[in-house]
C-alpha cells in the first residue's frame, strides 16, 4: 500500500478489462493465501511486520481464506475498483497483490473501505463528526448482534443463579459449535 515505498515498473503489463474479468474466478471460493510481510502473523514469537520493518525477509505459510464475491466496479488502467465479499481472516491487500501477479503485473492499494463486518454495515454507521450523546442514544443497537453467530445455550434457573454468583456449572451437556435448545 502507499505506506511503503512504491516501486515503479518499467513497461508494466496493461491488462484489459477482459483480462481482469477472466482472472477473477480463480480467486473465488476457498483459496490459499500468503499473508503480507507487514502482517500481525507471529513468526518465532515476533510479528511479521516487526521483522519486515527491520528488513528481515520471512517466508509466511499460506492459509485458507474464502472469497464469496469479486466484482469490478470500475477499471481504467491503472486504477481498478472492486467490491469484495470475503470471509474472516482474508488479507485484501494480498488479494490485490495476487490478482495483479496473475495478470503478470504488480499493484499498490490506494484505498480500502470496509463496508460491512458481520451484521454491521457502513450504511447504518455514523460519521465521527455526527457522534454526540443524542445520536448515540438514538442509534444504539443491541450488543448481542456482535456475537449472534456464536452457539447459544439456555440455562436452567439453577445454572443461571450459579453463574451469576461466580460458580462453575457442568458443561457436559453443551456441544459447542452447534445451536442448542
C-alpha positions as CSV (number, residue, x, y, z in Angstrom):
1,X,0.0,0.0,0.0
2,X,1.0,3.6,-0.1
3,X,2.5,3.5,3.5
4,X,5.7,1.9,2.0
5,X,7.8,2.9,-0.9
6,X,6.2,2.4,-4.3
7,X,8.4,0.9,-6.9
8,X,7.6,1.8,-10.5
9,X,7.8,-0.9,-13.1
10,X,9.4,-0.2,-16.5
11,X,6.8,-1.1,-19.2
12,X,4.3,-2.8,-17.0
13,X,1.6,-5.1,-18.4
14,X,-1.6,-3.3,-19.1
15,X,-4.3,-5.9,-18.6
16,X,-7.6,-5.2,-20.4
17,X,-10.9,-5.3,-18.6
18,X,-11.5,-8.7,-20.3
19,X,-8.2,-9.9,-18.8
20,X,-9.1,-8.8,-15.3
21,X,-12.6,-10.3,-15.6
22,X,-11.2,-13.6,-16.8
23,X,-8.7,-13.7,-13.8
24,X,-11.3,-13.1,-11.1
25,X,-12.9,-16.5,-10.9
26,X,-9.5,-18.0,-9.9
27,X,-9.9,-16.1,-6.6
28,X,-13.4,-17.1,-5.8
29,X,-14.3,-19.7,-3.2
30,X,-11.8,-21.3,-0.8
31,X,-8.3,-20.3,-1.8
32,X,-4.8,-20.4,-0.3
33,X,-3.4,-17.0,0.5
34,X,0.0,-16.0,1.8
35,X,-0.3,-13.2,4.3
36,X,1.7,-10.0,3.5
37,X,5.1,-9.4,5.1
38,X,3.6,-6.5,7.0
39,X,1.0,-8.6,8.9
40,X,0.5,-9.5,12.5
41,X,1.3,-13.1,11.9
42,X,3.6,-14.5,14.6
43,X,7.0,-15.7,13.4
44,X,9.1,-17.3,16.1
45,X,7.4,-15.1,18.7
46,X,7.6,-11.9,16.8
47,X,5.1,-10.2,14.5
48,X,5.9,-10.4,10.8
49,X,5.5,-6.6,10.4
50,X,8.2,-6.0,13.1
51,X,10.6,-8.2,11.2
52,X,9.7,-6.6,7.8
53,X,10.3,-3.1,9.2
54,X,13.8,-4.3,10.2
55,X,14.4,-5.5,6.7
56,X,14.2,-9.2,7.6
57,X,12.6,-11.4,5.0
58,X,10.4,-14.2,6.3
59,X,8.5,-16.9,4.4
60,X,4.9,-16.9,5.7
61,X,2.8,-20.1,5.3
62,X,-0.3,-19.9,3.1
63,X,-3.6,-20.2,4.8
64,X,-7.1,-20.9,3.6
65,X,-9.5,-18.0,3.2
66,X,-12.8,-17.7,1.4
67,X,-13.8,-15.1,-1.2
68,X,-17.6,-15.0,-1.7
69,X,-17.8,-12.2,-4.3
70,X,-15.4,-10.3,-6.6
71,X,-16.9,-7.7,-8.7
72,X,-15.4,-4.9,-10.9
73,X,-16.9,-1.5,-10.1
74,X,-14.7,0.5,-12.4
75,X,-11.5,-0.1,-14.3
76,X,-9.4,2.5,-16.2
77,X,-5.8,1.5,-16.2
78,X,-4.1,1.7,-13.8
79,X,-7.0,2.1,-11.4
80,X,-9.2,-0.9,-10.6
81,X,-12.1,-0.6,-8.1
82,X,-13.5,-3.9,-6.8
83,X,-16.3,-5.0,-4.5
84,X,-15.1,-7.9,-2.4
85,X,-17.1,-10.1,0.0
86,X,-14.8,-12.3,1.9
87,X,-14.6,-14.4,5.0
88,X,-12.8,-13.6,8.2
89,X,-9.0,-13.6,8.0
90,X,-8.7,-12.6,4.4
91,X,-5.9,-10.1,3.6
92,X,-7.5,-7.8,1.0
93,X,-4.1,-6.3,0.1
94,X,-2.7,-9.7,-0.6
95,X,-5.7,-10.5,-2.8
96,X,-4.9,-7.4,-4.8
97,X,-1.2,-8.5,-5.0
98,X,-2.1,-12.0,-6.1
99,X,-4.6,-10.7,-8.7
100,X,-2.0,-8.4,-10.2
101,X,0.6,-11.2,-10.3
102,X,-1.9,-13.4,-12.1
103,X,-2.0,-10.7,-14.7
104,X,1.8,-10.5,-15.0
105,X,1.7,-7.1,-13.2
106,X,2.0,-5.6,-9.8
107,X,-0.3,-3.5,-7.7
108,X,-0.5,-0.9,-5.0
109,X,-3.6,-0.4,-2.9
110,X,-4.5,3.3,-2.6
111,X,-7.9,2.9,-0.9
112,X,-9.7,0.3,1.2
113,X,-13.1,0.8,2.7
114,X,-14.7,-1.9,4.9
115,X,-18.4,-1.7,4.2
116,X,-19.6,-4.5,6.4
117,X,-18.4,-6.8,9.1
118,X,-20.9,-9.4,10.3
119,X,-24.3,-7.7,10.7
120,X,-22.8,-4.2,10.9
121,X,-22.6,-2.1,7.7
122,X,-21.4,1.2,6.6
123,X,-24.9,2.3,5.5
124,X,-26.1,2.2,9.2
125,X,-23.0,3.8,10.7
126,X,-22.4,7.4,11.9
127,X,-19.8,9.8,10.7
128,X,-17.4,10.7,13.5
129,X,-18.4,14.3,13.3
130,X,-22.1,13.4,13.9
131,X,-21.5,11.5,17.1
132,X,-22.8,13.1,20.2
133,X,-24.9,12.0,23.2
134,X,-28.2,12.2,21.3
135,X,-27.0,10.4,18.2
136,X,-25.6,7.6,20.3
137,X,-28.9,7.3,22.2
138,X,-31.0,7.2,19.0
139,X,-28.7,4.8,17.1
140,X,-27.7,2.3,19.9
141,X,-28.2,-1.3,18.8
142,X,-28.2,-4.5,20.8
143,X,-24.6,-5.5,21.5
144,X,-25.6,-9.2,21.3
145,X,-25.7,-8.8,17.5
146,X,-21.9,-8.8,17.5
147,X,-21.9,-12.4,18.8
148,X,-25.1,-13.6,17.2
149,X,-23.2,-16.3,15.2
150,X,-21.9,-18.0,18.4
151,X,-23.7,-21.0,19.8
152,X,-26.4,-20.3,22.4
153,X,-27.3,-22.3,25.5
154,X,-30.4,-22.0,27.6
155,X,-29.6,-22.3,31.2
156,X,-31.8,-23.6,33.9
157,X,-32.7,-21.3,36.7
158,X,-30.2,-23.1,38.9
159,X,-27.4,-22.8,36.3
160,X,-28.2,-19.1,35.8
161,X,-28.0,-18.5,39.6
162,X,-24.7,-20.4,39.8
163,X,-23.1,-18.4,37.0
164,X,-24.5,-15.1,38.4
165,X,-22.7,-15.9,41.7
166,X,-19.4,-16.8,40.1
167,X,-19.8,-20.6,40.4
168,X,-19.0,-23.2,37.7
169,X,-21.7,-25.3,36.0
170,X,-21.5,-28.7,34.5
171,X,-20.8,-28.2,30.8
172,X,-21.0,-31.9,29.7
173,X,-24.5,-31.3,28.1
174,X,-23.1,-28.4,25.9
175,X,-22.0,-29.3,22.4
176,X,-20.2,-26.2,21.4
177,X,-20.3,-25.3,17.7
178,X,-24.0,-26.4,17.5
179,X,-27.2,-24.5,18.2
180,X,-28.6,-25.9,21.4
181,X,-32.1,-25.8,23.0
